[in-house]
Amino acid sequence: MLTTLDKAELRAEVRRLWAEEGVEPSRMRIDSPCTRLTEAQTTYRLSRFVPDLSD
C-alpha cells in the first residue's frame, strides 16, 4: 500500500506494479479520503486486491 500527496508518485507506483509485478490496474484501488475545505492537499491511497487462496 502507498499513501502519498504526490499524484505523479501515485502514477509511477501504478506503472511500476503493472510493469514489474504484473498487477493489472483493474486489481488496484485508489482512494482519496475526503478532506476538509481548509486542507490544501489531497491524499491518495493505493492498494491492491489480493485473492483469497485459502480454498
Protein Blocks (a to p, Z undefined) as FASTA:
>chain_A
ZZdfblklmmmmmmmmmmmnopafklpccddddddfklmbdcdddddddddfkZZ
